[in-house]
Amino acid sequence: MTAVVSSLTAAPKSRLYVLDTNVLMHDPSALFRFQEHDIFLPMVVLEELDQHKKGLSEQARNVRQVSRTLDDLLVGHEDLEVGLPLPHAQGRLFFQTAAYEQALPADLAGGKADHEILAVTLALQNRHPEKDVVLVSKDINLRIKGRTLAIRVEDYRNDQTLEDVDLLYTGVEILSPDFWEVHSRDLDAWQETGRSFYRITGPSAQHWYPNQFLFLPQSDDAQEGFAAIVRRIEGQQAVIERVSDFRSERHSVWGIRARNPEQNFALNLLMDPHIDFVSIIGSAGTGKTLLTLAAALHQIFENKQYSEVIITRATVPVGDEIGFLPGTEEEKMQPWMGALEDNLEILARGGDEGGSWGRSATQDLVSKRIRIKSMSFMRGRTFLEKFVIIDEAQNLTPKEMKTLITRAGPGTKVVCLGNIAQIDTPYLSETTSGLTYVVDRFKSWEHSGHVTLRRGERSRLADFANEAL
């Protein structure tokens, strides 16, 4: 142990981070995320990694990647007590090479992995008082236990897309009432094929994103509000286009009309053939699934733009096998698709004029163009000319989201739906969700768009429940 002490005290002001197993399972590259600081892996962490290496889940793949990384780092290094140099980082990686005897409170009996990690961390604090020993874990309960034992604990924050979810891009900017007065001097306006365009010059244009919506609410001076979408940004100039109005019966999409400005913005994105990726965030009852399905069916049957709809969703726990439910892949996924069934019933009402036979014929026609797929079998697939819907996307990690979106082939549109306030996956939060990740990463791409739906349209009961409960 003398060699360990001398090597750990080489950098007097650096920290020593003790990593919990869930950190490596969540981010296999976490070993290289601590810059100049040292990392310590307790033996129980290696044991837990070994227990989770089997399976087809994303966590199992991450564990196998961590194991391969550790194996590569160990090549050519026989003296583990001096630590292993970490590529792309200035710190060193240390393993537990001996048993650490550390007394824990009677209520925290030994034998449990979390308690062993706490014991090792306490032992390191006592052995190396010159070091700032920090336990890093995604497990909230473990962090609470650590604080009760006077251990410095931290959440793993390197995977956070944003510091605060309130900073997440909404896709809509509310214009100031004097917008036209400020920008009228250098304003150009013209029409092309019945569409109205404006070229805006000014500092505001620098802060806009492609396919962002600009909204000027109705005021006393204006009979109706103004809504436009940013088409191009050229320095301090931006070309904007007035949005289509899907709130009128004449412009309904598969019998569905937008009921508020945000829903109208969503339909503009969903119906635009030049936009390949759309993300929609909203609470229950805001119409995410209904609007998306209506747009998909309209473009399949009316515009002949896509061949079919592919629907998948995050099942909790994400990435695990579906289980032992009887039937085919689609039949196994059926219990997770209650929202799809409910919305298809609404969309099939277009056949009401034909009575029950008309509704049945419409449902049969629609069902033949909808495919329900499990995420467990997505790797290696390529979707051509498909309308892909990823529901409950807030329960996906950034890596899982990347796996799904990269399945898109030529002529495919991908739509991600979710509510970041309802995350059910362990170790994910609003700032680390894959949905938050793609919204932030895609906001500057000219072929993507995002909108946040804030107003519920399900029923007055549902709206009141969302606010009061």
N, C-alpha and C positions, 0 to 999 in steps of 0.2 A: 504493500500500500504506500510505501514511501515514494515510489516512482510516480504513482497517481497524484499524490499531494503536490510534489514538486512540479509536475507538468501542468496541473490545474491552476497553480498560483503564478504561472508565467505571465499572464495578462492580469494585473492586479485590479483593474477597474472594469473588466468585462463581466458579463453575466454568464451564468450557467443555466441553460434551459433544460428542464426535464420534460420530455414529451410523453403524453398519454397515447395509448394505442389509437384512439379514435381520431387523433390529429393526422396520423399517417394514413389511416383508412380513408379519411376525407380528402386529403391532398398528399399524394405520394411524393411530390416534390418539396414537401415541407422541410426536409433536411437541409435544403439549400436556401432557405428563406430568412435565416437569422443573421445574415451579414457577418460581422466580425466576432460574434458571440459563439461560445461553445455549446454543444448539445450533449445530453446524457440520456442513454436509453437503458432503463431498468431491465433486468432479465425477464420479469413477468410480461413486459411489453413484447419482447421477442416471442414468448410463449403464446401470447394471445394472437399475434400475427400468424403464427403457425396454425392456430385453430381456425382461423377465418380465411385460409388461402384457397379452400375448395369451393367450387360453385361457379355459376355464371353471372352472379350479381356484379354490379359496378364496384362494390366494396371489395369483393374477392379479387377482382382484376387489379384494383389499387394495391391490395396486400401483396400480390404476386410481383407487381412492379417494384414495390419497396424491397422485397426480398432480393430481387435481381440487382437493385441498386446497391444494397448492402454487400452483396457478394462481390460486385465489381470493386467497391471501395476497399474490401479486405484483401484483394489480390496484391501480393508483394509487401504486405504489412503484417509481420508476425508479432511485433511488440504492441499489443493493444493498450497497454497502460499509458503510453505516451499519446494516445489518441490518433485518429485518422484525419488527414487533411481533407477538407471538403472542397470539391471543385466549385468555382463560381462564388465562393464565400471565403472569408478569412479565418473563420473559426475552425474548431476541431471537433470530431465526433468521438465520444467516450462511451464505452459499454460497461455494464456492471460485471466486474470480473471476480467478485468475492461477495460472500453473504454479509449483509449489513444488519447488525443487531440494534434495533431501535424500539423502545417501549412505546406502545400506543395506548390510548385510553381503553378501559375494559370493554366499553361498548363497541369498539372497533377491533374485533377479534381478527387474528391473522387467518390466512387462507383465501381471503377474497382479493381479487386482483387490484381493485381500487385501493384497498387498505395497504397492500404491499407497496404500491406506488407512493402512497403517503409516507410510509415508513422509510423508504429509500430517500425521499426528498428531505425528510427530517434529519436523516443520518448525514446527508450531504451538507445541510446547513450547519450541523455541529462539527463536521470534519473540516469544513472550509469556510470559516467565519469571514474570511477576506473576500469571499465570492458573493455575488448577489444571485442566490439560487431561486429560480422561478419555475413553478409547475404550470405547464401549458396544457389545457384540456378543453374539449368541446362539451364535456359533461358538466352540466350546471350543478348537479348534486355533489360531484367530486370537488368542484371549486368551492362550494359552500363548506364542505367538510374541511378542506384545506385551510380556509380562513379561520375556522374555529380552532385550528391547531397552530395558528400564527404562521402559516405558510403563505408566501407571496404567490398568488395564482393569477393567471390571465387566460382569457379566451384566445383562440387562434384567429387572428384578424386579418391575416395576409390575403385571405380569399374574399374579403369584403369588396364589393363593387363600389359602394358609396359609404361615406361616414354616417349619413343620415338618410333614411328612406324618403324624407320630405324633399330631398334634393333630386329625386328621380324625375327624369324627363317625362312630361305629361303629354307631349305631342300637340298641345294647344297653347297659344299665347293670347291673352286678352289685351286688345289694343286700347290705348288711352283715348278718351273722348276727342282730344284735339289731334288725332292721328292725321286726318286729311289736311288740316291746316298746316301742320308741320311739314308734310311731304308733298304738298300740292305744287310747289314751285318747279320741281324737277320731275314731275309725274308724266309718264307716257302711258297711253291707253290704246288698245286696239282689239280687234276681234278676228278670230280664225275659226272657221267651220262652226260658227254659232257659239263659240266660247269666248269669254271676256278675259283679257290679260291686262296686267298693269306692270310697269317697270318702276320700282320704288328705289329712290336714291337717298341714302342717309346712314347714320351710324347704327340704326336698329337692324339693318339688313345683315350686318356682320355677326349678329348673335342668333340668327335664325338657322334652322336646319332644313335639309331637303324634305319635302312632303310634310312639313309642319303646318298646322292650321292656325290661321289668324282670324280672330273673332272680335267683332265690334258689336256689343249687344244693342238691342233696340233702345232708342232714347226718345225723348219728347220731340226732338227735331227731326228724327228719321222715322218713317213709317215702319221700316223693318231693319233688322240688323244686317251687318255685312260679314260675310264669311268667305275666306279664300284659302288656298293651299299654295305653299311655296314650291315653285317648280325648279328654279335655278338660282344660284347665288354666284355673283360675279364681283368679287371685291366688296365695295360698298353699295353695290346694286343687287337687287333681287327681282326676279320675274315671278309674279304671283298670278294665280288663276282663280276666278270665282268658282266655288264648289257647286256641284250638281245638287239639286234639292230633291232628296228622296222622301220628303215629308208629305208630298202630294200623292193622291191616288193614281195620278197619271204616270208617275215615276216609281210606282211600288216595285219591290223586288220579290218575286214569287209570292205576291200577295201581302208582303210585309212592308209597312211604312215606318220611317224613323219618327220617333215621338219627341225627340229633343235634339239640340244641336250636336251633342257628342255622338249620338247614334247616327246622325246624318254624316258626321265626319268618318265614322267607322265604315259605313256603307261606301263612301267615296274611296276609301282605301281598298276595301274588299272587292269592289267592282272595277278597279283600275288595272288593266292588263299589263301596264308597265311597272307595277309594283310586285316584286316577287316574294317579299317577306312582310308580314303584318303581325304586330303584337297588340293585344287588347287586354287591358287590365280593368277590372271592375268588380264590385261586390255582388252578392247574390241578387238576382232579379234585374240587373242592368241590361240584359239582353245580349250578352256576348255570344252565347251558343246559337240562339235563334237567328240573329243577324248573319252570323257566319254561315250557317246551314242554308239560309235563304239565298245568300249570294252565291254559294257553291252550286246549288241546284239550278239557279237561274243561268249561270254561265255554262253549266253542263248541258241542259236541255234546250235553252233558248239560243245562247251564243255559240254552242258547240266548241267551247274553248278548252275544256278539260274532259277527260274520258270518264273519270269517276272520282269519288270522294274517299280518301283514306283517313280514318279517324283512329287516333290512339290517345291514351291518357296515362298519367302516372298512377300506378296502383301502389298502395302503401302496404308494406314497405316496397319502395321503388326498386326495380331491377330483379327482384326475386322471381322464381318460377311461379306460374299462375296457381299451381296446386293440383289437386286431384279431382277437380270438377269434371264431370263427364262431358264428352262432346268434342267438337273441333275447336280450333283456336278462337274463332268468333264466338262460339257458344260459351267458352270459358270466360271470355271478356264481357259477356252480356250482363252479368251482375253489376259491372262497373259503369254501364252505359245507360243508367236510368235517365239522366238529363237528355241524352240523345233521343230516347224513346218519347219523352214528353214533348220535345220540340218537334219531332217528326209528326206527332199527332196534330199539332197546330198547323204545320205546313201542309198537311194532307187535306185540310179543310177546303182547299181550292177545288176539290171535287164534290163539294156539297150539292151543287146543282144537279149532279147525277144521282143523288141519294146515297144510300149505303153502298150500292154497287160502284158508284163513282169514287167514293172515298177508298174503297178496297182496291180498285184498279190503280188509283194514284199512289197508294202505299206500296203496292207491288212494284209499280214502275220505279218509284224512288229507291226502294230497298235493293233493287238490282244494281244500282249505281253507287251504293255505299258499302265500303269494306271496313270492317273493324279489325285492327291489328294490335298485337301485343308488342310492347317495347322489348320484351325479352328476345325477340327474333328479328330485330331491326338491323343488326350489324351485317354489312356486306350487301344490303339491298340498295337498289336505285329506282326511284319513282319517276316515270316519264309521263308528262302531261297529266299530272294528278293534282287535285286540290287536297292538300294535306292539312289536317286539323290536329293540333296537339293540345288537348284539354288538360286542365289542372296542371299547367306547366310550372306553377310556383313550387311544386314538390320535386322538381328536377334539379340536379346539381349542374353547374356550368359545363362539366365534361359530358354529362348525359345529354344536355341540350345540344351540344356540338355534334354528338353522335347522330342525333335525330335530324338536325337541319342539314347536315352534309349528305343525307340520303337523297336530296332533291336533285333530279336530273333536268334536262332541257324542257321548258314549257311547264314546269311545276311551280305552284304557289304554296307557300307554307304559312300557316296562321297559328300563332301561339295565344292561347287563352288562359287566364288565371286570375286569382285574387291573392295578392301577396300578404293579405291580412289573415289568410287561412292556410298556413303551412303545417302539414302533418308529418313531414319527414324529419326524423331525428337529426340534430346537428345542423339544420338549415334555419336561416333567419331571413327577415325581409331584405337585409343588405347582402346576403350571400346566396340567395336563390338564383337558379339558372334563368328564371324569367327576368329578374332585375338585371342580370348580367347581359342578356341579349338586347334588352331595351336600351341599355347604356351603350353597348358596342355597335349597334346597328343605326343609331340615331343620325349619323353623318353620312350614311350610304344613300345614294340617290334612288335606289330601287327598293327602299324599305319605308315603312311608315308605322307610327304608333299613336294610339289614342287611349286615354283613361276615361272610362265611363263612370260618372259620379252619381247620376240620378237613377234610382230604381223605378222600373216600370211594370213590375210584376203585379202588384195589387197594393191597395192602401194599407192592408193588414201587414204585408211583408215590409213595406216601407217603414211603417211605424215600429215594427219589431227590430229592424236593423238599427234604428235610432235609439230605441228605448231599452233594448235588452243587452 
